[in-house]
Each structure stands twice: as structure tokens, then as C-alpha cells.
Amino acid sequence: MLRSLVLYTAIALGANAAQAADLSALKEGDMRKLVVYEAPIQVPELAFTDATGAERRLSDWHGKVLLVNFWAVWCAPCRAEMPSLDRLQAEMGGADFEVLTIATGRNPAPKVERFLEDVGVKHLARYADSKNQLARGMGIVGLPVTVLIDRDGNEAARLIGEAAWDGAEAKAVINALLSD
């Protein structure tokens, strides 16, 4: 497992960072931090849970562009960016695109609910990766980390740290992925 984590992290964070021309041109504002891959990276088929406790996998959304945000209740930058993720889901979420926010690590359900209520989340479903399986498998080291998944279920880009996901720059990146 450790070897696959190291390998995935190396690929995701630099080994393949020769930027793809179509998304690289859109790296403005908060999106300057976006790492775009020349060739999309296969996402591991690891489980996380929904609000009912049912197992889910990213492949459950195959055919959609996904913005997958890894966060935790103790993470101040996560608190700052969560409202923008909620607004993005409200505006763009639907048949072709969805925002998945996954509480990673030990995040008790009552604290998650209080966190989301405190920041005004109304449009995001609740997901958890309490054992860090998906996060570890995808090389998530710090929080927040947001991963853009293409329609084929592969990681197309990643942003470490907070961003205004409902801003024009982020929407341009997402629209570029949607047009592929």
C-alpha cells in the first residue's frame, strides 16, 4: 500500500506535470495552483460512504465530470472554501457535473453536520472516507485537496489548498472538462 501511495503521489504531483495545453491556458486566479496532467491518471477503485453508510465509489458517477474535494471538520481552509463548493453545486450540478465533498479521516457525523450547517451548505451530499482509504489511495497528504475527474473516471487535474470554486476561473476549467 505504501509503495502505491508513493507512486500515485509522484505521478500526481510532478512526474507527469507537463501541462495539457487546453487546461493550462485557463490557469488564472486561484486556478494558478492547479496541476494539470498531460495524460489523465487512473483513479483507484476504493470505497467511501454516503450519508446512509452505503459504500460508494467514484466509478458510480462514470460519465460525469466530478470535482472531488477532500476536507475535514478541523480544517480552517476547508471551512473557508466549502460555501463556494456549495454554490458551484447549486449552479452547475446536474446530469453532467457534480461536486463531491468527502470528509476524510475522523469526522464524527454530528460534527460534520454542525460544520456544514455553520457554513450554510444546502446543496452538497454528505460523503465520508473515515478510514482514509480513498484519500491514501489517491495520495492526499494535506487538506483541502480538490481533484477534477474527467468523464472517463480519470484524474485530470488537482489543486492543493483552498480556492474559490464558484469563481469564473474555476468555472472555465470545469467547462473545458465538460466540453471534452
LINQUI-V417999 format. One line per field, one symbol per residue. psi: psi as a letter, one per 40 degrees, with the letter a starting at -180 (. if undefined). Layout:
psi: ???
//
This chain:
psi: ddddddddddddeddfehhhddddeegibdedehhhidhihhhigiiiiadeeihiideeeheihihhhhiidehdddddeddddddddddeiadeiihhhhhhahghddddddddddefheehihiigdefdddddefhdaiihhhhhidefihdiihhiiigeeiddddddddddde.
//
